[in-house]
Each structure stands twice: as C-alpha cells, then as structure tokens.
C-alpha cells in the first residue's frame, strides 16, 4: 500500500509544499514515484528502525497529495509533496534542504528528479533570528539587494 501517496490530503498553512518534476523508471507508475519521493525525503527507510515504535510516523511523514503530467513531456510528472512543520529543526536552512533534497536524488525508482518549486511556511521563516547586526549591514557588505540571502 502506498501510504505516502494520499490524494485526499488537504494541505495546511504550516506545511512545506514542494513541487518535484519526476521521471519514473520504466514500469514505475507515477503514484509510486511520488510516494517514493515523499517517503525518502521524510520518514521512509528501507530497514526497520527500533525508534519507529516511539513516535507517530504519520505525524512526521511527507505526503504526495497531487500528481499531474508535464504537458509536452513524455513520462514526466509534477508530484506535489507536503511536509509537516514538525519534521524540521527550527532556524536551520541546512536541515530543511538536507531533509527535502538530501538523499532523494539517488533513488532507484526514478530516472530523473528536479525540485521545481518550494513554499516555506511563514511559521518556519519566523524561527530564523537573522544576522546579529541586521540585514542591511549584511546587504551592504555583500552589495546584494532585492533578493533573498541564504547562509
């Protein structure tokens, strides 16, 4: 059963929403590919972990909630995945990107995978303190204006 593919799931304002362009391996249905992306980038693992019984994996798992074909591209799909806020460490860009894109790109069920879009919830953005001397000082040092700065 594809427990990470949940088309009935309704997204929440506090969820991270990612859109992945997926090209499954021949013979792999798009639902299985989308579920694999959601699982591999959240709580899925290929082995039994003794800590699984200590927490509700359902609370932390990513969910592929919608899949649509890419117009004009054979065997390519946009898979939409929602991740719960509790899955991520507060104030950590590294943790966020490692979780969402860290290990999933080498997954064997997929021929190709690319992140097309990512919505970061406001509740998570508010966990970042920002630079100690203020953003304007950093922008002046870097001479970078009018765009986000990640670091």
N, CA and C atoms as a LAMMPS dump frame, in Angstrom:
ITEM: TIMESTEP
0
ITEM: NUMBER OF ATOMS
453
ITEM: BOX BOUNDS ff ff ff
-5.0000000000000000e+02 5.0000000000000000e+02
-5.0000000000000000e+02 5.0000000000000000e+02
-5.0000000000000000e+02 5.0000000000000000e+02
ITEM: ATOMS id mol type element x y z
1 1 1 N 0.842 -1.194 0
2 1 2 C 0 0 0
3 1 3 C 0.881 1.249 0
4 2 1 N 0.514 2.238 -0.807
5 2 2 C 1.29 3.469 -0.923
6 2 3 C 0.821 4.48 0.129
7 3 1 N 1.297 4.329 1.338
8 3 2 C 0.825 5.197 2.422
9 3 3 C 1.347 6.627 2.312
10 4 1 N 2.347 6.866 1.476
11 4 2 C 2.865 8.221 1.3
12 4 3 C 2.187 8.944 0.136
13 5 1 N 1.358 8.238 -0.626
14 5 2 C 0.547 8.867 -1.665
15 5 3 C -0.857 9.001 -1.118
16 6 1 N -1.259 10.234 -0.806
17 6 2 C -2.555 10.482 -0.173
18 6 3 C -3.278 11.611 -0.912
19 7 1 N -3.94 11.288 -2.035
20 7 2 C -4.591 12.332 -2.832
21 7 3 C -5.733 13.038 -2.103
22 8 1 N -6.237 12.453 -1.044
23 8 2 C -7.318 13.095 -0.289
24 8 3 C -6.794 14.11 0.732
25 9 1 N -5.482 14.182 0.902
26 9 2 C -4.874 15.066 1.897
27 9 3 C -5.097 16.531 1.535
28 10 1 N -5.481 17.322 2.523
29 10 2 C -5.646 18.765 2.338
30 10 3 C -4.48 19.468 3.014
31 11 1 N -3.781 20.293 2.26
32 11 2 C -2.592 20.951 2.792
33 11 3 C -2.959 21.965 3.87
34 12 1 N -1.982 22.212 4.747
35 12 2 C -2.158 23.169 5.838
36 12 3 C -1.257 24.378 5.592
37 13 1 N -1.605 25.512 6.185
38 13 2 C -0.786 26.72 6.054
39 13 3 C 0.601 26.533 6.645
40 14 1 N 0.733 25.615 7.59
41 14 2 C 2.016 25.388 8.258
42 14 3 C 2.884 24.355 7.541
43 15 1 N 2.404 23.82 6.436
44 15 2 C 3.154 22.777 5.723
45 15 3 C 4.138 23.379 4.726
46 16 1 N 5.26 22.703 4.558
47 16 2 C 6.176 22.975 3.458
48 16 3 C 5.563 22.303 2.24
49 17 1 N 5.519 22.981 1.118
50 17 2 C 4.979 22.395 -0.104
51 17 3 C 6.064 22.405 -1.173
52 18 1 N 6.364 21.236 -1.694
53 18 2 C 7.394 21.107 -2.721
54 18 3 C 6.78 20.523 -3.983
55 19 1 N 7.207 21.052 -5.117
56 19 2 C 6.801 20.509 -6.412
57 19 3 C 8.046 19.913 -7.061
58 20 1 N 7.995 18.61 -7.308
59 20 2 C 9.11 17.894 -7.92
60 20 3 C 8.739 17.494 -9.341
61 21 1 N 9.641 17.714 -10.294
62 21 2 C 9.475 17.156 -11.639
63 21 3 C 10.099 15.768 -11.586
64 22 1 N 9.286 14.762 -11.861
65 22 2 C 9.691 13.369 -11.692
66 22 3 C 9.619 12.638 -13.027
67 23 1 N 10.665 11.892 -13.334
68 23 2 C 10.647 10.959 -14.456
69 23 3 C 10.88 9.575 -13.864
70 24 1 N 9.806 8.769 -13.733
71 24 2 C 9.978 7.438 -13.148
72 24 3 C 10.756 6.508 -14.08
73 25 1 N 11.347 5.485 -13.509
74 25 2 C 11.953 4.421 -14.309
75 25 3 C 10.837 3.73 -15.091
76 26 1 N 11.144 3.127 -16.236
77 26 2 C 10.115 2.399 -16.984
78 26 3 C 9.424 1.361 -16.099
79 27 1 N 8.104 1.337 -16.173
80 27 2 C 7.322 0.382 -15.397
81 27 3 C 6.922 0.866 -14.014
82 28 1 N 7.448 2.005 -13.573
83 28 2 C 7.087 2.55 -12.256
84 28 3 C 5.965 3.565 -12.453
85 29 1 N 4.779 3.318 -11.877
86 29 2 C 3.676 4.264 -12.033
87 29 3 C 3.977 5.588 -11.319
88 30 1 N 3.398 6.694 -11.801
89 30 2 C 3.68 7.996 -11.19
90 30 3 C 3.301 8.063 -9.709
91 31 1 N 2.239 7.357 -9.314
92 31 2 C 1.834 7.36 -7.9
93 31 3 C 2.915 6.732 -7.022
94 32 1 N 3.514 5.669 -7.514
95 32 2 C 4.591 5.019 -6.763
96 32 3 C 5.826 5.916 -6.705
97 33 1 N 6.126 6.59 -7.806
98 33 2 C 7.272 7.506 -7.832
99 33 3 C 7.049 8.673 -6.874
100 34 1 N 5.851 9.251 -6.89
101 34 2 C 5.531 10.356 -5.978
102 34 3 C 5.586 9.929 -4.527
103 35 1 N 5.059 8.746 -4.241
104 35 2 C 5.108 8.206 -2.877
105 35 3 C 6.549 7.967 -2.45
106 36 1 N 7.376 7.498 -3.377
107 36 2 C 8.785 7.241 -3.067
108 36 3 C 9.516 8.534 -2.719
109 37 1 N 9.232 9.6 -3.455
110 37 2 C 9.852 10.897 -3.162
111 37 3 C 9.427 11.377 -1.779
112 38 1 N 8.126 11.303 -1.484
113 38 2 C 7.624 11.745 -0.178
114 38 3 C 8.225 10.922 0.952
115 39 1 N 8.318 9.62 0.755
116 39 2 C 8.862 8.739 1.797
117 39 3 C 10.346 8.99 2.008
118 40 1 N 11.104 8.969 0.919
119 40 2 C 12.563 9.07 1.015
120 40 3 C 13.012 10.42 1.56
121 41 1 N 12.216 11.46 1.338
122 41 2 C 12.596 12.79 1.813
123 41 3 C 11.977 13.126 3.166
124 42 1 N 11.341 12.143 3.806
125 42 2 C 10.795 12.398 5.146
126 42 3 C 11.116 11.234 6.072
127 43 1 N 10.16 10.349 6.311
128 43 2 C 10.343 9.31 7.336
129 43 3 C 10.559 7.914 6.788
130 44 1 N 10.532 7.739 5.479
131 44 2 C 10.684 6.404 4.903
132 44 3 C 12.105 5.892 5.023
133 45 1 N 12.234 4.589 5.191
134 45 2 C 13.546 3.956 5.248
135 45 3 C 13.414 2.534 4.737
136 46 1 N 14.503 1.963 4.319
137 46 2 C 14.481 0.608 3.757
138 46 3 C 14.636 -0.457 4.826
139 47 1 N 14.841 -0.071 6.055
140 47 2 C 15.052 -1.041 7.126
141 47 3 C 14.174 -0.705 8.324
142 48 1 N 13.986 -1.661 9.201
143 48 2 C 13.236 -1.42 10.424
144 48 3 C 14.126 -0.676 11.414
145 49 1 N 13.597 0.393 11.971
146 49 2 C 14.329 1.204 12.94
147 49 3 C 13.651 1.045 14.293
148 50 1 N 14.441 0.746 15.324
149 50 2 C 13.843 0.459 16.638
150 50 3 C 13.076 1.652 17.203
151 51 1 N 13.41 2.878 16.784
152 51 2 C 12.718 4.057 17.318
153 51 3 C 11.355 4.296 16.665
154 52 1 N 11.028 3.531 15.615
155 52 2 C 9.735 3.709 14.947
156 52 3 C 8.566 3.57 15.91
157 53 1 N 8.704 2.709 16.9
158 53 2 C 7.619 2.493 17.85
159 53 3 C 7.488 3.583 18.895
160 54 1 N 8.444 4.498 18.95
161 54 2 C 8.433 5.543 19.974
162 54 3 C 7.672 6.796 19.562
163 55 1 N 7.385 6.937 18.289
164 55 2 C 6.721 8.147 17.81
165 55 3 C 5.748 7.796 16.689
166 56 1 N 4.866 8.707 16.4
167 56 2 C 3.901 8.506 15.324
168 56 3 C 4.507 8.977 14.004
169 57 1 N 4.912 8.033 13.162
170 57 2 C 5.483 8.401 11.869
171 57 3 C 4.475 9.152 11.008
172 58 1 N 3.187 8.885 11.226
173 58 2 C 2.149 9.554 10.459
174 58 3 C 2.194 11.07 10.681
175 59 1 N 2.617 11.478 11.868
176 59 2 C 2.694 12.909 12.201
177 59 3 C 3.814 13.61 11.423
178 60 1 N 4.881 12.891 11.111
179 60 2 C 6.076 13.49 10.527
180 60 3 C 6.284 13.198 9.04
181 61 1 N 5.518 12.303 8.475
182 61 2 C 5.81 11.881 7.102
183 61 3 C 5.392 12.916 6.06
184 62 1 N 6.139 12.917 4.955
185 62 2 C 5.749 13.703 3.803
186 62 3 C 4.621 12.987 3.077
187 63 1 N 3.813 13.752 2.37
188 63 2 C 2.666 13.168 1.668
189 63 3 C 2.606 13.707 0.24
190 64 1 N 2.664 12.817 -0.708
191 64 2 C 2.437 13.203 -2.098
192 64 3 C 0.923 13.295 -2.261
193 65 1 N 0.423 14.511 -2.464
194 65 2 C -1.025 14.713 -2.463
195 65 3 C -1.607 15.02 -3.845
196 66 1 N -0.756 15.267 -4.832
197 66 2 C -1.272 15.558 -6.174
198 66 3 C -0.182 15.259 -7.204
199 67 1 N -0.596 14.708 -8.329
200 67 2 C 0.324 14.408 -9.432
201 67 3 C -0.339 14.849 -10.727
202 68 1 N 0.429 15.537 -11.554
203 68 2 C -0.099 15.921 -12.866
204 68 3 C 0.987 15.727 -13.919
205 69 1 N 0.595 15.31 -15.124
206 69 2 C 1.593 15.132 -16.185
207 69 3 C 2.147 16.483 -16.636
208 70 1 N 3.402 16.489 -17.065
209 70 2 C 4.016 17.691 -17.634
210 70 3 C 3.613 17.741 -19.102
211 71 1 N 2.94 18.797 -19.492
212 71 2 C 2.464 18.918 -20.864
213 71 3 C 3.63 18.932 -21.844
214 72 1 N 3.513 18.112 -22.872
215 72 2 C 4.525 18.062 -23.915
216 72 3 C 5.757 17.242 -23.572
217 73 1 N 5.78 16.62 -22.405
218 73 2 C 6.935 15.811 -21.981
219 73 3 C 6.465 14.393 -21.674
220 74 1 N 7.009 13.434 -22.377
221 74 2 C 6.622 12.036 -22.19
222 74 3 C 7.172 11.507 -20.863
223 75 1 N 6.323 10.857 -20.104
224 75 2 C 6.697 10.189 -18.853
225 75 3 C 7.289 11.131 -17.806
226 76 1 N 6.884 12.399 -17.822
227 76 2 C 7.298 13.33 -16.773
228 76 3 C 6.066 13.83 -16.041
229 77 1 N 6.213 13.988 -14.729
230 77 2 C 5.098 14.386 -13.884
231 77 3 C 5.565 15.421 -12.87
232 78 1 N 4.632 16.284 -12.457
233 78 2 C 4.883 17.143 -11.306
234 78 3 C 4.201 16.472 -10.125
235 79 1 N 4.997 16.121 -9.131
236 79 2 C 4.493 15.499 -7.908
237 79 3 C 4.56 16.536 -6.797
238 80 1 N 3.425 16.802 -6.19
239 80 2 C 3.342 17.787 -5.117
240 80 3 C 3.415 17.058 -3.783
241 81 1 N 4.346 17.488 -2.94
242 81 2 C 4.574 16.829 -1.656
243 81 3 C 4.448 17.858 -0.543
244 82 1 N 3.689 17.516 0.496
245 82 2 C 3.541 18.359 1.686
246 82 3 C 4.321 17.728 2.83
247 83 1 N 5.063 18.578 3.542
248 83 2 C 5.836 18.136 4.703
249 83 3 C 5.346 18.883 5.929
250 84 1 N 5.131 18.181 7.045
251 84 2 C 4.68 18.872 8.254
252 84 3 C 5.796 19.718 8.862
253 85 1 N 5.421 20.82 9.465
254 85 2 C 6.364 21.735 10.098
255 85 3 C 7.227 21.031 11.14
256 86 1 N 6.648 20.092 11.877
257 86 2 C 7.367 19.396 12.955
258 86 3 C 8.515 18.518 12.457
259 87 1 N 8.582 18.269 11.167
260 87 2 C 9.658 17.44 10.615
261 87 3 C 11.004 18.167 10.625
262 88 1 N 10.98 19.492 10.696
263 88 2 C 12.188 20.288 10.505
264 88 3 C 12.66 20.964 11.784
265 89 1 N 13.983 21.059 11.902
266 89 2 C 14.608 21.773 13.015
267 89 3 C 14.414 23.275 12.81
268 90 1 N 13.985 23.959 13.858
269 90 2 C 13.745 25.399 13.755
270 90 3 C 15.032 26.152 13.422
271 91 1 N 14.915 27.149 12.561
272 91 2 C 16.023 28.034 12.253
273 91 3 C 17.193 27.398 11.533
274 92 1 N 16.977 26.307 10.808
275 92 2 C 18.087 25.619 10.146
276 92 3 C 17.807 25.415 8.658
277 93 1 N 18.421 26.248 7.835
278 93 2 C 18.31 26.087 6.385
279 93 3 C 18.937 24.766 5.967
280 94 1 N 20.054 24.42 6.604
281 94 2 C 20.755 23.173 6.28
282 94 3 C 19.856 21.973 6.509
283 95 1 N 19.197 21.912 7.662
284 95 2 C 18.293 20.804 7.964
285 95 3 C 17.147 20.747 6.965
286 96 1 N 16.583 21.894 6.636
287 96 2 C 15.448 21.933 5.72
288 96 3 C 15.834 21.371 4.35
289 97 1 N 16.928 21.87 3.77
290 97 2 C 17.319 21.403 2.443
291 97 3 C 17.833 19.968 2.463
292 98 1 N 18.531 19.585 3.516
293 98 2 C 19.002 18.203 3.617
294 98 3 C 17.825 17.246 3.669
295 99 1 N 16.788 17.61 4.403
296 99 2 C 15.607 16.75 4.512
297 99 3 C 14.877 16.631 3.181
298 100 1 N 14.649 17.742 2.528
299 100 2 C 13.83 17.732 1.314
300 100 3 C 14.588 17.197 0.101
301 101 1 N 15.851 17.573 -0.064
302 101 2 C 16.568 17.184 -1.278
303 101 3 C 17.823 16.359 -1.032
304 102 1 N 18.125 16.049 0.211
305 102 2 C 19.391 15.411 0.539
306 102 3 C 19.648 14.06 -0.079
307 103 1 N 18.8 13.097 0.128
308 103 2 C 19.075 11.723 -0.271
309 103 3 C 18.199 11.251 -1.423
310 104 1 N 17.169 11.985 -1.733
311 104 2 C 16.14 11.501 -2.648
312 104 3 C 16.6 11.466 -4.109
313 105 1 N 17.618 12.237 -4.473
314 105 2 C 18.012 12.319 -5.878
315 105 3 C 18.684 11.057 -6.398
316 106 1 N 19.142 10.189 -5.534
317 106 2 C 19.747 8.936 -5.978
318 106 3 C 18.796 7.761 -5.916
319 107 1 N 17.511 8.012 -5.785
320 107 2 C 16.531 6.951 -5.591
321 107 3 C 16.343 6.148 -6.872
322 108 1 N 16.392 4.831 -6.778
323 108 2 C 16.395 3.958 -7.955
324 108 3 C 15.08 3.904 -8.717
325 109 1 N 13.964 4.238 -8.073
326 109 2 C 12.673 4.209 -8.767
327 109 3 C 12.542 5.36 -9.764
328 110 1 N 13.474 6.308 -9.712
329 110 2 C 13.389 7.497 -10.55
330 110 3 C 14.535 7.563 -11.55
331 111 1 N 14.194 7.938 -12.766
332 111 2 C 15.217 8.179 -13.784
333 111 3 C 15.758 9.599 -13.651
334 112 1 N 14.861 10.546 -13.285
335 112 2 C 15.268 11.941 -13.104
336 112 3 C 14.35 12.608 -12.086
337 113 1 N 14.903 13.595 -11.388
338 113 2 C 14.144 14.32 -10.363
339 113 3 C 14.697 15.732 -10.256
340 114 1 N 13.796 16.706 -10.172
341 114 2 C 14.219 18.097 -10.01
342 114 3 C 13.194 18.833 -9.157
343 115 1 N 13.668 19.641 -8.227
344 115 2 C 12.775 20.499 -7.451
345 115 3 C 12.391 21.672 -8.34
346 116 1 N 11.095 21.852 -8.55
347 116 2 C 10.595 22.946 -9.382
348 116 3 C 10.177 24.148 -8.541
349 117 1 N 9.64 23.888 -7.351
350 117 2 C 9.142 24.98 -6.516
351 117 3 C 9.098 24.513 -5.069
352 118 1 N 9.213 25.456 -4.151
353 118 2 C 9.167 25.148 -2.723
354 118 3 C 8.519 26.312 -1.998
355 119 1 N 7.475 26.016 -1.231
356 119 2 C 6.851 27.032 -0.383
357 119 3 C 7.26 26.754 1.052
358 120 1 N 7.883 27.738 1.673
359 120 2 C 8.3 27.628 3.068
360 120 3 C 7.267 28.375 3.898
361 121 1 N 6.658 27.716 4.882
362 121 2 C 5.597 28.378 5.644
363 121 3 C 6.122 29.529 6.51
364 122 1 N 5.286 30.526 6.685
365 122 2 C 5.628 31.694 7.497
366 122 3 C 6.029 31.292 8.906
367 123 1 N 5.36 30.295 9.471
368 123 2 C 5.688 29.85 10.835
369 123 3 C 7.137 29.388 10.935
370 124 1 N 7.676 28.802 9.877
371 124 2 C 9.072 28.358 9.885
372 124 3 C 10.019 29.536 9.665
373 125 1 N 9.674 30.411 8.761
374 125 2 C 10.508 31.583 8.485
375 125 3 C 10.714 32.401 9.755
376 126 1 N 9.691 32.477 10.593
377 126 2 C 9.779 33.253 11.837
378 126 3 C 10.747 32.647 12.857
379 127 1 N 11.206 31.407 12.637
380 127 2 C 12.154 30.791 13.577
381 127 3 C 13.594 31.237 13.326
382 128 1 N 13.824 31.986 12.268
383 128 2 C 15.167 32.48 11.961
384 128 3 C 15.377 33.84 12.616
385 129 1 N 16.476 33.988 13.334
386 129 2 C 16.754 35.242 14.034
387 129 3 C 17.333 36.31 13.118
388 130 1 N 17.942 35.913 12.038
389 130 2 C 18.57 36.874 11.147
390 130 3 C 19.979 37.201 11.6
391 131 1 N 20.687 37.991 10.828
392 131 2 C 22.074 38.318 11.172
393 131 3 C 22.151 39.193 12.43
394 132 1 N 23.21 39.035 13.226
395 132 2 C 23.306 39.752 14.503
396 132 3 C 23.363 41.276 14.369
397 133 1 N 23.865 41.792 13.248
398 133 2 C 23.969 43.246 13.069
399 133 3 C 22.876 43.795 12.155
400 134 1 N 21.933 42.939 11.768
401 134 2 C 20.837 43.381 10.917
402 134 3 C 21.08 43.079 9.446
403 135 1 N 19.993 42.935 8.718
404 135 2 C 20.072 42.545 7.314
405 135 3 C 20.699 43.634 6.446
406 136 1 N 20.464 44.895 6.78
407 136 2 C 21.011 45.97 5.95
408 136 3 C 22.538 45.974 5.975
409 137 1 N 23.136 45.709 7.137
410 137 2 C 24.595 45.637 7.249
411 137 3 C 25.131 44.521 6.352
412 138 1 N 24.471 43.365 6.376
413 138 2 C 24.906 42.236 5.544
414 138 3 C 24.757 42.55 4.06
415 139 1 N 23.646 43.158 3.686
416 139 2 C 23.447 43.518 2.278
417 139 3 C 24.515 44.51 1.808
418 140 1 N 24.833 45.469 2.665
419 140 2 C 25.869 46.45 2.313
420 140 3 C 27.233 45.776 2.15
421 141 1 N 27.563 44.831 3.049
422 141 2 C 28.842 44.107 2.953
423 141 3 C 28.94 43.323 1.645
424 142 1 N 27.834 42.679 1.282
425 142 2 C 27.817 41.814 0.101
426 142 3 C 27.462 42.553 -1.189
427 143 1 N 26.945 43.772 -1.025
428 143 2 C 26.461 44.546 -2.162
429 143 3 C 25.391 43.761 -2.934
430 144 1 N 24.486 43.127 -2.193
431 144 2 C 23.391 42.339 -2.771
432 144 3 C 22.072 42.871 -2.226
433 145 1 N 21.212 43.314 -3.13
434 145 2 C 19.946 43.916 -2.73
435 145 3 C 18.809 43.319 -3.554
436 146 1 N 17.603 43.363 -3.01
437 146 2 C 16.416 42.968 -3.761
438 146 3 C 16.235 41.483 -3.98
439 147 1 N 16.926 40.659 -3.184
440 147 2 C 16.756 39.206 -3.313
441 147 3 C 17.059 38.557 -1.972
442 148 1 N 16.588 37.336 -1.782
443 148 2 C 16.879 36.638 -0.518
444 148 3 C 18.366 36.316 -0.387
445 149 1 N 18.82 36.262 0.843
446 149 2 C 20.183 35.827 1.152
447 149 3 C 20.09 34.59 2.024
448 150 1 N 20.716 33.51 1.607
449 150 2 C 20.744 32.28 2.395
450 150 3 C 22.168 32.016 2.829
451 151 1 N 22.311 31.569 4.07
452 151 2 C 23.664 31.247 4.508
453 151 3 C 23.691 30.664 5.889
